[in-house]
Amino acid sequence: MATIGPASDDPATLRGLIEAGMDAARLGLAHGPVEASVGRLHRVRAAAATSRRQIGIIADLPGPKIRAGAYPEGGIFLVEGATVDLAPRSAADETSSAERTVVDHANLLADLRAGDLVALGDGGVQLAVVEVGDDKAVSIVRSGGRLQGRPGVNLPPGRLSAATPTAEDMLLLEAMCEAGVDGIAVSFVRHADDIRAVRRATGPDGPMLVAKIETKTAVDDIEEIIETADAVMVARGDLGVRLPLEDVPHLQKRIIKAGVSYGRPVITATQMLESMVHAPTPTRAEVSDVANAVFDGTSAVMLSGETAIGHDPVGVVATMSRITERAEREFDYAGWGATLGIQQAAGMVDAPAAVRITAAITAAAWRAAADSDAAAIICCTNTGATARAIARFRPTAPLLAYTPSLQVARHLSVAWGVDAIASEQYATADEIVWFAVMDAVGRGLVHRGQIVVVLVGSPGDDEPTTDVLRMVRIR
């Protein structure tokens, strides 16, 4: 997943991102007017059509995050020991500088105390407040660094009580749903009720909802949040500001494991190739970080500023693709699937019938594909649930998802290993299987003499159920 911004929103660059390996695009609604994001959505759609790819587009709501007024083009660098004034932003066009940072928070001065630490961006820049006056707070740079755009401003924990989604979020949500966005990332989720509030606004057939995990309360309520959302994001930037940094790698593993066990795609995000905003190559530590996210079992990896404002967005995506593809060759697929099967068997006693049937059928499909050396696993799905269910097992056989819904095809862009293909709507399981297999043969994805495993989902009482498994030898 690549964030689209000023450096990457022209048609040629968008086509280059798709060719380099971008499967989904992120639109950050905290930066710029909503009209700019709608324009980017349409340009991504056009580039995807030209490339004949199903590219999912996810709009990221700002949430109750406080941001600084924009810094000058090219950014500024704060030096340790320098004095910086902090002040509430008085006008929409008021900008920040190296000497004065204006903040989108009317009660800023009431919420600050002498001795407070204020973190900017992803926490790399920290200011120590020394004095709070009537019109500004004077601070000293505790740790310096570069700031550009409109970075977040993190006040001490507990000073703010704004809820998610905010009133601004709801207006942006309406605009992006009108524009036909595929997914909505909900920022600063605290509890599952935050996701339910957005779901009520979008309706049951609305865009996919991605819960961003970046607060301690979200970590504490992680199981219910994952169950309620359609996907989750390990938003390591704000997570690392609000919790001890040394906890973040362990939380990443825990969130990925929980998300995959529920059949929810998990996106790992923030600073994955951060140095490539300016540098032509990543650091060795960044390469290891991306590879380890793959080893953790993540469904997708996300680029932020690297593609939004970086000097070579296409090169960054190509680099990310090479790293992930290399890491996938070392992934323990057999061990992962076996472990997940054991976990499912242990946790199915009190599960609804639809969940137990889907778990049993997809586990059988994973084993059948491995035992028969299947050329592909074909998932025929109306909602995407069948493809996500089998993707949990991380099978070595390619996953082909046939769906009559273009929206579902784009939702599956963040699901692990799934190639989604738009299909016709068929009436019976026999027709669905026949036409899906023949289409795969026609596309050259499978060949005569090979074996394919076919899964078909059907509507259930509580949720869609994957209840048909067939093995087909292509003649």
N, C-alpha and C positions, 0 to 999 in steps of 0.2 A: 504494500500500500504506500502510495506516494502522496504527499501533501502538495496541492497545486497552489502556486502563488505567482508573484510578479516575474519570477525567473523561469516559470514553466508553463504559463498559460497561453502561449501562442500556439496555433495549430501545428506547426512543424515540430516544436518541442514535444507537444502532447503525443504526436504520432511516434516520435523517437522514444518516449518513455514506455509506450505500449510495446514497441518492438524490442526494447531492452529488457522487458519482463514485468512491467507494472500490471497487476491484476485488478487493483482497486485504487480509486482516487479519493483523497480526503480534502474537504473544503473547510478551512478554519474560519468560522463565522465571527471570531473575536477581532479579526483584522479586516478593516474596510467595510463599506456599506454592503447590505445584503444583495443589492443589484449586481455588484461585482461578482459575488459567488454564484448567482443565477447565470450570469454570462459565462463563467467558467464551466458550470454544469453543462450548458449547451455545447461548449467547445469540446469538452471531453466526450460527450455523446457523439458528436460529429467525427472526432478522431477514431473512436471505437468502431463506428460504422465503416469508416474507410479501411480500418485494419481487420474488419470482420471478427471482432472479439467482443465478448460480453464483459464489459468493465463496470464493476459496481462503483457507485458514487456515494460517499458517506459525508454528511454535513455535521460538523462538530460544534455543538452549542457552547457558548462561552461559560454558562453557569454563573454562580455568584463570585467569580474570580475578579479581584481588583487588578487593574492594569495601569501602567504608566502612560502618560501622553507620549506620542511618537518622538523618538530621537531623530536627529538629522540623518539624511541619506548616507549610508556607509557606516552609521553607528558612531559611538563614542567609546573611549576607554577610561575607566575609573582606576586611579592609582591608589594603592594602599596609603592611608594617612590623609588623603584629601578630604576637604570639607564639602558636603553636599546638602543643599536645602531640600526638604520635602514639603510640598504644599498641595492642598486640594486643587484640582484643575477647575478653573473658573469659566472657561469657554471651550467649546468643542474643538476649536482649531488651535488651542494653546499647546505648545510643544515643549519637550524636555531638552535639557542640555547637560553637559558634564558638571555644571555648577548647581543646577536646579532641576529636580525631577518633580513633575506635576503628576498627581495621582487621581484616578477616577473614583474618588470616595469622599463624599461631602463631609463625613464625620471623622476624617483622617486624624485631625489634631486632637479630637476628644478621645480617640482610641489609642493614642500613642502616649508612652511614658518615658521619661529619661531612663536610660539603661536598656531599653528594648533593642532587640536585633530585628532588622527588617531585611528579608532576602528578596533579591530581584532575579527575574528569570527562573531558571531551574535551581536556584540557590547558590550558584557559584559566586555571585556578588552579594556581599553582606554589608549592611550599614548599621552602625551603633548610634542610637539616638542619644545626644548629650543634653539637649534643651528643647522644650516645647513652648513656643510662643503663641501669640494671637493669630499670626498669619503664616507661620511656617514652623517646621521642626528642623533643628540643626543636627546633622549627623556626621560621623567620621567613617570613612571607608575602612571596614575591618578586613575584608578580602576583596581585591579588585578584579577587574575583567572587562570584557567587551559587552556592550549593550546595544541592541539595535531593534528597530521595529517598536512594538508596544509590549514589552515583557510584563509578566505578572509581578505583582507586588504582594509578598507574603508577610502579613502582620503576625505577631505572636499568637499561638493557638488559643482559641477560646474568646478572642475579642469580637469575632463576627458570628452572627447567627442566621445569616441569609439562607433561605431554603432553595432547594433544587426541585423543579425548574423555576427560574425567575420569570418575572413578567416579560422581560426582554426576550428570554428564551422562547416563550410561547408565541410571540410575534414572529420571531425568526423561524420557528417551527412551522407556522402556518404558511409563510412565504416559500419555504423550501419544499413542503409537501405539495403546494400548488405547482411548483416547478417540476415535480416528478422525481425527487431525490430517492435513492434506493435505501438509504440507511440514515439514522440519526444517532450520533454519539452524545450521550448525556453526561455532562461534566459534573464532577464533585457529588456523585451519588453517595448518599449516606445509608439509605435503607431501600429495600425492595419497593416500598410505597412510592419512592421518587420515580421509579420506572413505571409503576402503575399509573401515576399521574400523567406521564407523557403518553402512555398507551391509550388512556381515555380520550386524550386530545386528538390522537391520530386515527383511532379506531382499530379494530382487530385486523383489518386488511391493509393497514398503513405500512410505512417503511420499517425495515428491520431496526430494532433498538439495541444499541451497543452501550453497555454500562461501563463507564470509565472508573476504574478502581484507583483512587488517589487520596483516600481519607482513611483514618483509623476506624471510623464507624463502619465504613464499607467493608473493610477487612474483617471486622467482627461479625458482619451479617452476610459474609460472602456466599454461603450456600443458598440462601433464599434469593439473593440478588441474581445469582447465576441462573437459578431455576426460573426466575421471572423474566429475565432479559433474553434476547435472541443471540447475543454475543457479548463478550467482555473484552476490555482493553486493560492491559497492565500499564498504566500511565505512570511510568517510573519517575518522571520529573517531579511532579507535585507529591507523589508518594514518598520520594526521598527527602522532600522538604518537611513533610509532616510526620514522618517516622524516622527512626535512626537509619542512617545510610546503610549500615551493615546488615540491617534486616531485609533490605530490598531484594537481593538475590534469592533469599529463601522464600519471601512472599511471592516472587515471580514463579518459582517452581510450584508452590502450593496453589496459586490461582490457576495456572495452566492445568495442573492435574485435576483440579475440581471442575474446571470448565469442560475439559475433554470428556470427563466421566459423565457429564450431563448432556453430551452431544452438542455443546455450544462452541463455536469457533472462538479462539483466543488470539488477540492481537497484542504483540509485545512492542512497546513504543518508547520513544524518547532517547535521543543522543546515541543512536545505534552507530551512525557513521558521522558524528558531529564535526569532526575535524575536516570533513570533505565539504563543508560550507565554503571553505577557502582553499583547502589543500587538494592536490590532484589525486592523492592516495590516502587511505585511512591509516590510523595507527594499528599496530599489531594487536593492541588490547581491544580495539573496536572489532577487528576481525574475529577475535576469540569470543567476544560478547555475542555477536550475531550467530556464530556457529553454536555456542552454548544454548542460545534460545531455541535453535533447532533441536539440539539434543534433549532439551527440557520438554519438547513435544508441542511447541507453539504452532498454531495454525497459520499465522501470518506475522510478518515483521513490518514495521512502519517507519517511514522516513518523514521528518518534519521540516526543519529549516534547510536541511540538505538539498531538498528539491524545491522548496518554496522560494528561497532567496539565495541558494547556493550558486556558485559560478559555473557548475557543470551538472545540471540535474540528470541528464541522460547518462552520463558517466557514473554517477552515484548509483542509479538503478542497476546498471550493468554490473557494477562491482558487487552490489548486494546479491544479485542473481548468482554470480559466480560463487560467492561465499556459501550461500544456502544450498546450492546444488552440490557443492563439494561436501558439505556437512551431511547432507542426506545420504550420501554414499556410505557414511560411517554409522548411520542411525541403526539402533538395535530394534528392527521392526518385529522380529519374532518375539523377543522378550517383552516389548511393549504390549503386543496383542495378547500374549499369554497372561501377563499381569492384569490387564484390564478385564479379561474374561473371568479371572478369579475374583476380582473386586466386584464385578457385576453379580456373580453368583452369590456372593456373601450379602449383597445389599438389596436383593430382589424380593425378599420375603413379604414385605408389606407394600410393595409397589403396585400401582394400578395394573390391570390386565394388559392394557395397551403397551405400557412400558416393558412388562415382562416378555410379551410376545416379540416386540421389536428387539430387545436385548438378545433373546434366544436365537432369533432368525439371523441377525447380523453377526453374532458370534459364529454360528454355523457357516455363514457365507464366507467369513474370514478364513476359517479352517478349510473349507472346501476349495477356495481359491488357491491356498497354499499347497494343499495336498495334490491338486490336479494340475498345478502349474498353469493356472488360467491366464489367458492373454489379457483379460480385462474383467472388471466388475461393472456391469451396467445397472444403474439405478434409475428406475422409472418413477418419477415423483411429481406430485402436484404442488407440494409445499416446500420441498427441499429436505424434509425431515429424514427421508430414507437415505439420502446421500450423506447427510451429517452423521447419521447413526452408524453407518459402516465406516466412515472416515475416522471415527474414534479409534478404530483398531489399527490405523496406519498400515493398511495392506500394501504389499509390494506391487500388486497388479494395478495398472492404471484404473482410475475411477472415472467413469463416464456417466454424467447425470442427464437424463432426457426429461424435459419438463415442457408442458404447454404454456408456461407463464414466463414471459421475458423478465418480469420483476424477480421471480424466483431464481432464474438463471443468473441474474446480476447479484442477488443476495449470496449465491454460492461462490462468488469471487473471493471471499475471505475464508471459505471452508478449506481445510487441508486437502491438497491433492486432487481436487475435483475439477474436471473439465465439463462445463455445463453446455448443453446443446438444446436449442429450442426445437420442439417437436409439435406434432398435431395432437389433438385430444382424441383418444380412442375409448371405445365403450367397454371392452372386455380385457381381462388380463392376457388372454391369448393374442389379441391384436397388439396390445402394448408391447409384449415381448417380441413378437415377430417383426414389427416395424422398427423397433429399436435396434435389434440385432442386424437386420438388413441395412439400416442406415449406417451403422458402424462399419459394416463390410464395405459399403459404397464409398465411405470416406477414407478407406484404407487403414482404419484404426485396428481392425482385426482381420484375420484371413481364414480362408477355407482350411479345414483340418484342425483348427484351434478350438479350444474350449473356452467358453465365457460363462461367468456366473451372473445371473440376472435376478435383481431384487425389485419387487413391486410393492408400493405402499397403497393403503386404502384409508378412507376416513374412519376414525374410531369415535367412540362415545366421548372420551375425554380429550384425546389428541390423536393425530394421525398415527396409524399403525403399519409397520412393515411386516407383512404377513405372507408374502409369496416369495419362495426361493426356487429358482430353476437353474439347472446346469445344461447348457446347450453346446453340442458339438456342431460346428459350422460345416455344412456339407457343400 
